[in-house]
Amino acid sequence: MIEAWKLAMMEDYGLTDTDTGLVNRVARRLAGSPSDVIDTEEFRRACLDCGVDPDSFTQSDLSRLQRKLNEIT
């Protein structure tokens, strides 16, 4: 069984398929962007590269994505 702290770490790095894990996966991909401004095309490409449906993002998910980007960049 996976310990809770290990699961939390995996989720933080986007290694899980939970909502938070998927948002974090895209955030970590976008954090490597050379641009300070992320346009729709770059967002969609990052999602698809990470195996995440860009159309599944809600406004709440986008807010969490922004917070995570602020945290890791």
C-alpha positions as CSV (number, residue, x, y, z in Angstrom):
1,M,0.0,0.0,0.0
2,I,1.2,3.5,-0.8
3,E,1.7,5.8,2.1
4,A,-0.3,9.0,2.2
5,W,2.7,11.3,1.9
6,K,4.0,9.4,-1.1
7,L,0.6,9.6,-2.8
8,A,0.5,13.4,-2.1
9,M,4.0,13.8,-3.6
10,M,2.9,11.8,-6.7
11,E,-0.1,14.0,-7.0
12,D,1.9,17.2,-6.6
13,Y,4.1,16.1,-9.5
14,G,1.2,15.2,-11.7
15,L,1.8,11.4,-11.6
16,T,-1.7,10.6,-10.6
17,D,-5.0,10.7,-12.6
18,T,-6.9,12.6,-10.0
19,D,-8.2,16.1,-10.9
20,T,-5.4,17.7,-8.9
21,G,-2.8,15.4,-10.4
22,L,-4.0,16.3,-14.0
23,V,-3.9,20.0,-13.3
24,N,-0.4,19.7,-11.7
25,R,0.8,17.7,-14.7
26,V,-0.2,20.4,-17.1
27,A,1.2,23.1,-14.8
28,R,4.6,21.4,-14.7
29,R,4.5,21.1,-18.5
30,L,3.6,24.8,-18.9
31,A,6.2,25.9,-16.3
32,G,8.9,25.0,-18.9
33,S,7.5,27.5,-21.4
34,P,9.9,30.2,-22.4
35,S,7.0,32.7,-22.5
36,D,5.5,34.5,-19.6
37,V,2.1,34.6,-21.3
38,I,0.4,31.3,-22.2
39,D,-2.0,31.5,-25.1
40,T,-4.9,29.0,-25.8
41,E,-2.9,27.1,-28.4
42,E,0.0,26.5,-26.0
43,F,-2.4,25.5,-23.2
44,R,-4.2,23.0,-25.5
45,R,-0.9,21.6,-26.7
46,A,0.4,21.2,-23.2
47,C,-2.8,19.4,-22.2
48,L,-2.6,17.0,-25.2
49,D,1.1,16.3,-24.6
50,C,0.2,15.3,-21.0
51,G,-2.8,13.2,-22.0
52,V,-5.3,15.6,-20.5
53,D,-8.5,16.7,-22.4
54,P,-8.2,20.5,-22.5
55,D,-11.9,20.8,-22.9
56,S,-12.4,19.2,-19.5
57,F,-10.9,22.1,-17.6
58,T,-13.4,24.1,-15.6
59,Q,-12.9,27.7,-14.4
60,S,-12.0,26.2,-11.0
61,D,-9.4,24.0,-12.7
62,L,-7.9,27.0,-14.5
63,S,-7.7,28.8,-11.2
64,R,-5.9,25.9,-9.6
65,L,-3.6,25.7,-12.6
66,Q,-2.7,29.4,-12.2
67,R,-2.0,28.9,-8.5
68,K,0.2,25.9,-9.2
69,L,2.1,27.8,-11.9
70,N,2.7,30.7,-9.5
71,E,4.0,28.2,-6.9
72,I,6.5,26.4,-9.2
73,T,7.8,29.3,-11.3
